[in-house]
Amino acid sequence: MGRYIEGDGDFPQAEAMFERLIGHQFAVSTHIENHRFGKHTGRQIQLKHFPVEILSCDGFLIFDELKFKDWMAIPIENICQIGQVLDIPPSIFQVPFEKIRVIYLAGEIEIPEEIRGAVQEIADLLADEDMNEWNLPLSQSTLDVIGKYKK
Protein backbone atom coordinates (compact mmCIF):
# COMPACT_ATOMS: atom_id res chain seq x y z
CA MET A 1 0.00 0.00 0.00
CA GLY A 2 1.35 3.38 -0.98
CA ARG A 3 1.65 6.47 1.14
CA TYR A 4 -0.54 8.60 -1.14
CA ILE A 5 -3.01 6.23 -2.77
CA GLU A 6 -5.12 3.85 -0.72
CA GLY A 7 -5.82 0.39 -2.05
CA ASP A 8 -3.94 -2.66 -3.22
CA GLY A 9 -1.53 -0.96 -5.59
CA ASP A 10 1.89 0.33 -4.77
CA PHE A 11 3.03 3.28 -6.85
CA PRO A 12 6.51 4.26 -5.58
CA GLN A 13 7.61 5.72 -8.91
CA ALA A 14 4.53 7.95 -9.16
CA GLU A 15 4.83 9.02 -5.51
CA ALA A 16 8.54 9.81 -5.92
CA MET A 17 7.84 11.81 -9.05
CA PHE A 18 5.08 13.82 -7.33
CA GLU A 19 7.45 14.59 -4.44
CA ARG A 20 10.19 15.69 -6.86
CA LEU A 21 7.72 17.95 -8.64
CA ILE A 22 6.55 19.64 -5.41
CA GLY A 23 10.06 19.75 -3.95
CA HIS A 24 9.39 17.92 -0.66
CA GLN A 25 7.81 14.84 0.87
CA PHE A 26 4.18 15.57 1.70
CA ALA A 27 3.18 12.24 3.24
CA VAL A 28 4.56 11.07 6.57
CA SER A 29 8.08 9.69 6.27
CA THR A 30 11.05 9.07 8.53
CA HIS A 31 13.96 11.52 8.52
CA ILE A 32 17.40 11.33 10.10
CA GLU A 33 19.35 14.54 10.63
CA ASN A 34 22.75 15.25 12.15
CA HIS A 35 23.51 18.69 13.57
CA ARG A 36 26.48 20.38 15.21
CA PHE A 37 26.08 23.18 17.67
CA GLY A 38 27.55 26.50 16.63
CA LYS A 39 28.39 29.77 18.32
CA HIS A 40 25.23 31.38 16.98
CA THR A 41 22.83 28.53 17.72
CA GLY A 42 23.65 27.74 21.33
CA ARG A 43 21.85 24.52 22.26
CA GLN A 44 19.20 24.86 19.58
CA ILE A 45 18.87 23.13 16.23
CA GLN A 46 16.30 23.53 13.48
CA LEU A 47 14.99 20.47 11.68
CA LYS A 48 14.54 20.62 7.90
CA HIS A 49 11.01 19.22 7.91
CA PHE A 50 8.06 19.98 10.12
CA PRO A 51 8.08 17.13 12.63
CA VAL A 52 5.01 15.20 13.58
CA GLU A 53 6.82 13.08 16.13
CA ILE A 54 10.40 12.75 17.37
CA LEU A 55 11.33 9.07 17.50
CA SER A 56 14.79 9.34 19.06
CA CYS A 57 17.56 11.78 19.76
CA ASP A 58 21.20 10.96 20.47
CA GLY A 59 24.03 13.27 21.41
CA PHE A 60 27.75 12.76 20.95
CA LEU A 61 29.48 13.62 24.19
CA ILE A 62 33.14 14.16 24.95
CA PHE A 63 33.76 14.25 28.69
CA ASP A 64 37.51 14.17 29.33
CA GLU A 65 37.27 13.87 33.12
CA LEU A 66 35.79 10.37 32.80
CA LYS A 67 37.49 9.64 29.46
CA PHE A 68 34.03 9.31 27.91
CA LYS A 69 33.65 9.83 24.16
CA ASP A 70 30.53 8.24 22.70
CA TRP A 71 26.91 8.64 21.63
CA MET A 72 24.26 8.65 24.32
CA ALA A 73 20.48 8.74 24.20
CA ILE A 74 18.78 12.01 25.08
CA PRO A 75 15.36 11.49 26.68
CA ILE A 76 12.74 12.96 24.37
CA GLU A 77 10.80 14.35 27.32
CA ASN A 78 13.84 16.54 28.17
CA ILE A 79 13.83 18.22 24.75
CA CYS A 80 11.93 21.48 24.37
CA GLN A 81 10.27 21.51 20.94
CA ILE A 82 8.68 24.54 19.31
CA GLY A 83 7.76 23.73 15.72
CA GLN A 84 10.92 22.73 13.90
CA VAL A 85 13.25 24.08 16.60
CA LEU A 86 14.61 21.78 19.28
CA ASP A 87 16.32 23.08 22.42
CA ILE A 88 18.66 20.30 23.54
CA PRO A 89 19.61 20.22 27.24
CA PRO A 90 23.22 19.50 28.25
CA SER A 91 24.32 15.98 29.18
CA ILE A 92 23.91 14.48 32.63
CA PHE A 93 27.40 15.86 33.36
CA GLN A 94 26.14 19.38 32.44
CA VAL A 95 28.50 19.32 29.45
CA PRO A 96 26.98 20.28 26.07
CA PHE A 97 26.90 17.67 23.32
CA GLU A 98 29.28 18.01 20.37
CA LYS A 99 26.68 16.92 17.82
CA ILE A 100 23.12 15.62 17.71
CA ARG A 101 21.36 12.92 15.68
CA VAL A 102 17.55 13.17 15.50
CA ILE A 103 15.23 10.56 14.00
CA TYR A 104 11.71 11.84 13.48
CA LEU A 105 8.53 11.54 11.44
CA ALA A 106 7.53 14.48 9.29
CA GLY A 107 4.71 15.10 6.88
CA GLU A 108 0.97 14.99 6.73
CA ILE A 109 -1.04 11.97 7.83
CA GLU A 110 -4.19 12.94 5.92
CA ILE A 111 -3.55 13.22 2.19
CA PRO A 112 -5.96 15.60 0.41
CA GLU A 113 -8.07 14.08 -2.33
CA GLU A 114 -6.57 16.42 -4.93
CA ILE A 115 -3.07 15.06 -4.19
CA ARG A 116 -4.32 11.47 -4.38
CA GLY A 117 -5.85 12.25 -7.76
CA ALA A 118 -2.62 13.82 -9.04
CA VAL A 119 -0.52 10.83 -7.92
CA GLN A 120 -3.08 8.44 -9.44
CA GLU A 121 -2.90 10.32 -12.76
CA ILE A 122 0.90 10.08 -12.72
CA ALA A 123 0.69 6.35 -11.90
CA ASP A 124 -1.81 5.75 -14.72
CA LEU A 125 0.39 7.59 -17.21
CA LEU A 126 3.52 5.74 -16.09
CA ALA A 127 1.69 2.41 -16.60
CA ASP A 128 1.85 3.09 -20.36
CA GLU A 129 5.16 1.62 -21.55
CA ASP A 130 5.57 4.45 -24.07
CA MET A 131 5.59 7.01 -21.25
CA ASN A 132 8.32 7.95 -18.84
CA GLU A 133 8.71 10.73 -16.33
CA TRP A 134 10.20 13.03 -18.96
CA ASN A 135 7.25 13.00 -21.34
CA LEU A 136 4.12 12.79 -19.19
CA PRO A 137 1.24 14.88 -20.53
CA LEU A 138 -0.10 15.97 -17.13
CA SER A 139 -3.54 17.54 -17.04
CA GLN A 140 -4.00 21.16 -16.05
CA SER A 141 -5.69 20.13 -12.79
CA THR A 142 -2.67 18.02 -11.81
CA LEU A 143 -0.32 20.87 -12.73
CA ASP A 144 -2.45 23.17 -10.53
CA VAL A 145 -2.16 20.74 -7.59
CA ILE A 146 1.63 20.55 -8.08
CA GLY A 147 1.80 24.35 -8.14
CA LYS A 148 -0.34 24.65 -5.02
CA TYR A 149 1.88 22.34 -2.90
CA LYS A 150 5.25 23.26 -4.43
CA LYS A 151 7.87 24.66 -2.07
Long-range contacts (C-beta under 8 A, 24 or more apart in sequence): 2-119, 3-27, 3-28, 3-29, 3-111, 4-111, 4-115, 4-116, 4-119, 5-116, 5-119, 5-120, 5-123, 6-116, 9-123, 11-119, 11-120, 11-122, 11-123, 11-126, 13-123, 13-126, 13-133, 14-119, 14-120, 14-122, 14-123, 14-126, 15-119, 17-122, 17-126, 17-133, 18-115, 18-118, 18-119, 18-122, 18-146, 21-146, 21-150, 22-146, 22-149, 22-150, 22-151, 23-150, 23-151, 24-49, 24-151, 25-49, 25-106, 25-107, 26-107, 26-108, 26-111, 26-115, 26-149, 27-107, 27-108, 27-111, 28-52, 28-105, 28-106, 28-107, 28-108, 28-109, 29-105, 29-106, 29-107, 30-55, 30-103, 30-104, 30-105, 31-103, 31-104, 31-105, 31-106, 32-101, 32-102, 32-103, 33-101, 33-102, 33-104, 34-99, 34-100, 34-101, 35-99, 35-100, 35-102, 36-98, 36-99, 36-100, 37-88, 37-96, 37-97, 37-98, 37-99, 37-100, 43-87, 43-88, 43-89, 43-90, 43-96, 44-85, 44-86, 44-87, 44-88, 45-85, 45-86, 45-88, 45-100, 45-102, 46-84, 46-85, 46-86, 47-84, 47-85, 47-86, 47-102, 47-104, 47-106, 48-84, 49-84, 49-104, 49-106, 49-107, 50-83, 50-84, 50-106, 50-107, 51-81, 51-84, 51-104, 51-105, 51-106, 52-104, 52-105, 52-106, 52-107, 52-109, 53-104, 53-105, 54-79, 54-81, 54-86, 54-102, 54-103, 54-104, 55-103, 55-104, 55-105, 56-102, 56-103, 57-86, 57-88, 57-100, 57-101, 57-102, 57-103, 58-100, 58-101, 59-88, 59-91, 59-97, 59-98, 59-99, 59-100, 59-101, 60-97, 60-98, 60-99, 60-100, 60-101, 61-91, 61-93, 61-95, 61-97, 61-98, 62-95, 62-98, 63-91, 63-93, 63-95, 65-93, 66-93, 71-101, 74-100, 114-141, 114-145, 114-148, 115-145, 115-149, 117-141, 117-142, 117-145, 118-142, 118-145, 118-146
